[in-house]
């Protein structure tokens, strides 16, 4: 096979991979058949502090474990509560072990992306016809934001913009076909916070400030989750 044909074949594979599960809402048929929904958030237990300076020498970052914040549970309960407003649908948390998120991340390949077979299979085994997955991801338009959630600040020539953010993709899968039937971003904010200063260590915040960070994180996740659900059509 010539180099031109080889490149064309690779391009076709990449295009097919990219087009499987286009961004946006579910079609009516998928919404109508979405009755028993398993819900899982894999945002994790790490709070990311990210500061971007005028030059790379001013960049700093940290990761802090916050398992007591229960961010995944908050995301899942927000989704379940919203879906429960429609009597024709039943939503439930996906039952899984703590390593599911790590295995999903490790399944990613350049050509095929993530392998969702395990998580979709778990949902099907619980009797779900649909899976809703909240998954932390990188975002090319905000490359310094770490996937998941945290506190981001950018300082440029003396001016500062900062925001407590969340960053993820919400995907819906049919457990019958295994295919992604819709997805939407949970976009990060980049400015807006005025009451909190960004600090270069999680341990430098007072108890009151940590409470504010936790509340702001919860609000960001809940707001992003509800926006994504609306785009999906729920």
C-alpha positions in Angstrom: 0.0 0.0 0.0 1.3 3.5 -0.9 2.1 6.1 1.7 -0.9 8.2 0.3 -3.3 5.3 0.7 -1.9 4.5 4.1 -2.5 8.1 5.2 -6.0 8.0 3.7 -6.9 4.9 5.6 -5.7 6.3 8.9 -7.6 9.5 8.2 -10.8 7.5 7.6 -10.4 5.7 10.9 -9.8 9.0 12.8 -12.9 10.5 11.2 -15.1 7.5 12.0 -13.8 7.6 15.6 -14.5 11.3 15.9 -18.0 11.0 14.5 -19.1 8.1 16.8 -21.4 9.9 19.2 -21.5 13.5 17.9 -21.7 16.3 20.5 -25.2 17.4 21.2 -28.6 16.1 22.4 -30.2 12.7 22.1 -32.6 12.1 19.2 -36.2 11.7 20.2 -36.2 7.9 19.8 -33.3 7.6 22.2 -34.9 10.0 24.7 -38.2 8.1 24.5 -36.5 4.8 25.2 -34.4 6.2 28.0 -36.4 4.9 31.0 -33.9 3.2 33.3 -30.7 5.2 33.6 -27.5 4.4 35.5 -25.5 7.4 36.5 -21.8 7.6 37.3 -19.4 10.5 37.9 -15.7 9.8 37.8 -14.4 13.3 38.6 -12.3 11.9 41.4 -11.1 13.1 44.8 -8.4 15.6 43.8 -8.8 19.4 44.0 -6.4 21.1 41.5 -4.8 24.5 42.2 -3.4 26.1 39.0 -1.7 29.4 38.6 -0.5 30.7 35.2 1.8 33.6 35.3 3.0 36.1 32.6 5.8 33.7 31.8 6.2 30.0 32.5 8.5 30.8 35.4 5.4 32.2 37.2 3.4 29.0 36.8 2.6 26.9 39.9 0.2 24.1 40.6 -0.8 21.6 43.3 -3.2 18.7 43.8 -5.0 18.2 47.1 -7.0 15.1 48.1 -10.6 16.0 49.2 -12.4 12.7 49.5 -14.6 14.1 52.3 -16.1 16.6 49.7 -17.8 13.7 47.9 -17.9 15.6 44.6 -18.8 12.5 42.6 -21.8 11.8 44.8 -22.9 15.4 44.5 -22.7 15.2 40.7 -24.6 11.9 40.6 -27.3 13.0 43.0 -27.8 16.2 41.0 -28.3 14.2 37.9 -30.6 11.6 39.6 -32.7 14.4 41.2 -33.1 16.2 37.8 -34.0 13.0 36.0 -36.5 12.0 38.7 -38.6 15.1 37.9 -40.1 13.0 35.1 -42.2 10.1 36.4 -41.5 8.0 33.3 -37.8 7.7 34.1 -36.0 6.0 36.9 -32.3 6.9 37.6 -29.9 5.1 39.9 -26.2 5.3 40.8 -23.9 2.9 38.9 -22.4 0.3 41.2 -18.7 0.0 40.7 -15.3 -0.4 42.5 -13.0 2.6 43.2 -10.6 1.8 40.4 -13.1 2.2 37.6 -12.0 5.7 36.8 -8.3 4.7 36.6 -9.1 1.7 34.3 -11.2 3.9 32.0 -8.3 6.4 31.8 -5.8 3.7 31.1 -8.0 2.3 28.3 -7.5 5.4 26.1 -5.6 5.0 22.9 -4.6 7.4 20.1 -6.6 5.6 17.4 -9.7 4.5 19.3 -10.1 6.9 22.2 -11.6 5.5 25.4 -12.9 2.0 25.7 -16.3 2.3 27.4 -17.2 -1.4 27.2 -16.7 -2.1 30.9 -18.7 0.9 32.2 -21.6 0.3 29.7 -21.6 -3.4 30.7 -21.9 -2.5 34.3 -24.9 -0.3 33.6 -26.6 -3.0 31.5 -26.1 -5.5 34.3 -28.0 -3.2 36.6 -31.0 -3.3 34.3 -30.3 0.2 32.8 -31.1 0.9 29.2 -29.0 4.1 29.3 -25.8 5.2 31.0 -24.9 8.8 31.8 -21.2 9.2 32.5 -19.5 12.3 33.9 -15.8 12.1 32.9 -12.9 14.5 33.5 -11.1 15.5 30.3 -8.6 18.0 28.9 -10.0 21.0 27.0 -7.8 22.4 24.2 -9.3 25.9 24.6 -8.3 25.9 28.3 -5.1 23.8 28.2 -3.9 24.9 31.7 -7.1 23.7 33.5 -6.6 20.2 34.9 -9.5 17.8 34.2 -12.0 17.5 37.1 -12.3 20.5 39.3 -10.2 23.1 41.1 -9.1 26.8 41.4 -7.6 28.5 38.4 -5.9 31.8 38.2 -4.1 33.6 35.4 -2.0 36.7 36.0 -0.9 38.8 33.1 1.1 42.0 33.6 -0.4 42.8 37.0 -4.0 41.9 36.2 -5.5 38.7 37.7 -8.5 36.5 36.6 -9.5 33.6 38.7 -12.3 31.1 39.1 -13.3 27.9 40.9 -14.1 25.6 38.0 -15.2 22.1 36.9 -14.2 20.5 33.6 -15.7 17.3 32.2 -17.7 15.7 29.4 -21.1 14.3 30.1 -21.9 11.3 27.8 -25.0 9.2 27.3 -24.7 5.6 26.1 -27.2 3.1 25.0 -26.5 -0.1 26.9 -28.1 -2.2 24.1 -25.9 -1.0 21.3 -23.0 0.2 23.5 -22.8 3.4 21.4 -22.5 6.9 22.6 -25.8 8.6 21.7 -25.1 12.2 22.9 -22.6 14.2 24.8 -21.8 17.7 26.1 -19.1 19.7 27.8 -19.0 20.9 31.3 -17.0 24.0 30.5 -14.5 25.6 32.9 -14.9 29.2 33.8 -11.7 31.3 33.7 -12.7 34.4 35.7 -15.3 35.6 38.1 -14.1 34.9 41.6 -13.5 38.0 43.7 -14.0 36.9 47.3 -11.2 34.3 47.3 -7.4 34.7 46.7 -5.6 32.0 44.9 -2.9 30.5 47.1 0.0 28.3 46.1 -0.9 25.6 48.7 -4.1 24.0 49.7 -2.9 24.0 53.3 -2.6 27.8 53.3 -6.3 28.3 53.3 -8.2 28.9 56.6 -11.1 26.7 57.5 -13.5 29.4 56.5 -11.8 29.7 53.1 -11.8 25.9 52.6 -15.5 25.9 53.2 -15.9 28.6 50.5 -13.8 26.6 48.1 -15.9 23.5 48.7 -19.1 25.4 48.3 -17.9 27.1 45.1 -16.8 23.7 43.7 -20.1 22.1 44.5 -21.9 25.0 42.8 -19.7 24.7 39.7 -20.3 21.0 39.3 -24.0 21.2 39.9 -24.4 24.1 37.4 -22.3 22.4 34.8 -24.1 19.1 35.2 -27.6 20.7 34.8 -26.5 22.7 31.8 -25.1 19.5 30.1 -28.3 17.6 30.9 -30.4 20.3 29.3 -28.3 20.1 26.1 -28.7 16.3 26.1 -32.5 16.8 26.2 -33.3 15.7 29.7 
